Amino acid sequence: MNYSQQLKQLNLKELHYYKQWAALLTQEGIEGLPQVPVDVDGCLGIFEDQQLIATGAYQKNVLKYIAVDANYQGGKLFNDIISALINTLTQQGVFHFFVFTKPIYRQSFEFVGFKLLAQTSLAVLLEAGDASLQQFIAQVPRLENQSTATISAIVMNANPFTLGHRYLVTQATQKSDFVYVFVVSQDVSLFTTEERFKLVQQGLSDLPNVIVVQSSDYMVSYATFPSYFLPESQDIIEYQTALDAQLFKKIAAQLNIQQRFLGEEPFSKTTALYNQALKATLPPEITVEVIPRLKAATQTISATQVRKAIQNGTIETIHTFVPETTYQFIKQNQAILQARIQKGMQVDGN
């Protein structure tokens, strides 16, 4: 920045700042902006003579809403806004960063140190900082016969872990020498990341050919995917899944994962679309098999029903839906879980 330019924190709830911010983003081809962005934790802007000429925001460790006025492109402003965002996150103890952006901006991010993780015709995913995809893959436990074994994978949120999740895993174990169960790490569910991971471990502890792994940041989260350059929700799911599939293929190639198992999804439209997209994009490198849902008596088991029973205070009705370890955890922490629901934590989805 030169002497006439000033970096400021932007409070997008202030109409004056919001109007300038929205106008700059719209000018640079980012449309469909929310009236009050709830998908950002912080936003920065660079001003010259009271005019916003560059901006960028972040949510957790994901950079988003990055734009530079067309009259100032080709200079240092892009570097300046990215550096300011990274410095802000570093001061908060965040040292690993992602960005989802359009392919035309890939090179700009690579020039400032980001590395490509996955790319489709519409979007790219890049990362920078003190962690990397290779470091994640390196810490995943291996088999002695990794290169010759039949290896499968399942990615689950498990919010919470049910007998339906366990059934999916046991079906995979019957068709594989070894099964990786990746538990989604993003902490946006009723049950915390640590709680979900522990319940999955406990619920599968008797299966010797299964290993439970936290997904870290590498099973791409729908919640953080920037939808602002995609016109419809179905497009968001399809394009995000395409990125997710490309990234998963990189992981699978090094772990010799040949098959991915999915649970049938009769309740969630989003998850059903996600499953369809994975079936279309993972082959031929990885075969995909969808396993029908397990039923208890005449009811299909789902984590959604478990959470609703917690909300309604009727947990005894779902005793046959979950392993004993999950049931005891819910029983002991029912008041805490109900308080989280009252604060608006997730009740829908698996």
C-alpha positions, -999 to 999 in steps of 0.1 A, spaced: 0 0 0 12 35 -6 9 65 17 -26 74 5 -41 40 11 -55 27 44 -63 -8 57 -95 -10 78 -116 -37 94 -150 -37 78 -182 -41 98 -206 -53 71 -235 -46 94 -228 -9 88 -248 1 57 -221 26 45 -194 -1 44 -218 -28 32 -228 -8 1 -192 -1 -9 -182 -38 -3 -212 -52 -23 -206 -27 -51 -169 -37 -54 -176 -74 -53 -205 -71 -79 -182 -50 -101 -157 -78 -101 -182 -106 -109 -192 -118 -75 -229 -118 -73 -258 -131 -52 -244 -115 -21 -263 -119 12 -278 -87 28 -258 -94 60 -230 -119 54 -232 -146 81 -206 -167 64 -176 -145 74 -158 -141 107 -140 -110 97 -136 -87 67 -108 -62 57 -108 -34 31 -82 -11 16 -94 24 10 -80 53 -11 -96 87 -6 -126 70 12 -131 47 -17 -129 9 -12 -104 -5 -37 -97 -39 -24 -114 -63 1 -111 -98 15 -128 -118 42 -123 -151 61 -144 -178 78 -123 -199 101 -93 -206 79 -110 -201 46 -103 -169 26 -133 -156 6 -149 -125 -10 -116 -113 -23 -117 -85 -49 -96 -57 -62 -110 -27 -81 -103 -32 -119 -86 2 -120 -60 -10 -94 -53 -45 -107 -19 -56 -118 -2 -39 -88 5 -48 -52 -31 -45 -39 -39 -82 -43 -7 -92 -24 -15 -65 2 -51 -78 10 -40 -114 11 -11 -106 34 -34 -86 57 -59 -115 59 -31 -140 67 -16 -117 93 -50 -113 109 -55 -151 111 -19 -157 123 -25 -133 152 -55 -155 161 -34 -186 161 -44 -198 126 -15 -209 104 -31 -230 77 -53 -214 50 -75 -224 22 -91 -204 -7 -119 -214 -31 -119 -193 -62 -124 -191 -99 -98 -208 -121 -88 -174 -136 -75 -164 -102 -54 -195 -96 -22 -181 -108 -26 -149 -86 -28 -171 -55 0 -193 -66 22 -162 -69 16 -154 -32 25 -190 -21 -7 -210 -23 -6 -245 -38 -33 -262 -59 -52 -290 -43 -81 -295 -67 -95 -279 -98 -127 -281 -119 -139 -261 -148 -157 -237 -124 -136 -236 -92 -102 -242 -77 -91 -251 -42 -57 -240 -29 -39 -240 4 -10 -223 21 6 -223 56 22 -247 80 2 -278 70 -2 -296 37 -21 -324 20 10 -345 19 16 -341 56 -20 -353 62 -16 -383 40 17 -392 57 2 -394 91 -27 -417 81 -19 -452 95 -8 -478 69 -10 -516 65 20 -538 60 4 -551 28 -11 -516 18 -1 -520 -19 -18 -554 -23 -48 -552 1 -84 -545 -10 -90 -511 7 -122 -492 11 -132 -459 26 -162 -442 42 -165 -405 50 -191 -397 77 -201 -369 99 -218 -392 125 -238 -366 143 -241 -389 163 -228 -424 155 -257 -447 150 -262 -484 143 -269 -473 107 -234 -459 105 -220 -491 120 -240 -512 95 -225 -492 66 -190 -500 80 -197 -537 86 -210 -540 50 -177 -525 38 -156 -548 59 -173 -578 43 -161 -566 9 -126 -553 18 -95 -564 36 -94 -530 53 -116 -500 57 -107 -464 65 -135 -444 82 -128 -407 79 -148 -386 104 -155 -351 91 -135 -327 112 -154 -294 107 -171 -284 140 -205 -273 129 -227 -301 142 -247 -307 174 -220 -332 186 -185 -317 186 -157 -330 164 -140 -346 194 -173 -362 206 -182 -376 172 -147 -390 166 -147 -407 200 -182 -422 195 -172 -436 161 -140 -451 176 -159 -467 205 -187 -479 182 -162 -497 159 -136 -508 185 -144 -545 180 -137 -545 142 -100 -553 137 -98 -543 100 -112 -508 105 -92 -476 114 -109 -443 123 -92 -412 110 -101 -375 115 -105 -359 80 -86 -328 90 -95 -301 64 -93 -324 34 -128 -337 31 -142 -305 17 -170 -290 37 -202 -279 20 -206 -254 49 -176 -234 39 -178 -237 1 -184 -202 -12 -217 -203 -31 -216 -167 -43 -205 -175 -79 -229 -204 -84 -265 -197 -93 -284 -225 -78 -281 -248 -47 -279 -279 -68 -251 -264 -88 -232 -256 -56 -235 -293 -45 -224 -306 -79 -194 -283 -83 -183 -287 -46 -186 -325 -49 -164 -324 -81 -137 -306 -61 -142 -330 -32 -139 -360 -56 -107 -347 -71 -91 -342 -37 -103 -376 -25 -87 -392 -55 -54 -377 -46 -57 -392 -11 -70 -425 -23 -42 -430 -48 -15 -428 -21 -34 -450 4 -45 -476 -23 -82 -469 -16 -101 -486 -44 -137 -483 -33 -159 -458 -14 -191 -468 4 -220 -444 7 -251 -447 28 -284 -444 10 -300 -411 17 -338 -410 16 -343 -380 39 -318 -353 29 -320 -338 -6 -285 -323 -2 -269 -356 8 -288 -374 -20 -274 -350 -46 -240 -353 -31 -241 -391 -34 -252 -389 -70 -224 -365 -78 -198 -388 -62 -211 -418 -81 -206 -397 -113 -172 -383 -105 -151 -409 -85 -151 -437 -111 -132 -452 -128 -103 -447 -103 -126 -455 -73 -157 -476 -75 -187 -464 -55 -213 -486 -38 -244 -472 -20 -257 -493 9 -294 -493 18 -303 -479 52 -306 -502 82 -340 -504 98 -350 -509 134 -384 -527 133 -402 -507 106 -382 -474 111 -352 -464 91 -324 -455 114 -311 -419 110 -290 -395 131 -317 -369 125 -342 -389 144 -317 -394 172 -312 -356 175 -349 -349 174 -354 -374 203 -327 -355 222 -345 -322 215 -379 -337 226 -365 -354 257 -375 -389 244 -341 -406 242 -355 -439 254 -373 -442 219 -339 -444 201 -322 -470 223 -323 -494 194 -310 -469 170 -275 -464 185 -247 -484 200 -247 -486 238 -216 -463 239 -236 -436 220 -267 -441 241 -248 -437 274 -231 -406 262 -264 -390 252 -280 -401 285 -251 -386 305 -250 -353 284 -287 -348 275 -290 -314 293 -258 -301 275 -270 -314 241 -305 -298 246 -289 -265 256 -269 -266 223 -301 -272 204 -317 -242 220 -287 -221 210 -294 -231 174 -270 -261 168 -278 -285 139 -308 -307 142 -312 -317 105 -287 -337 84 -266 -367 93 
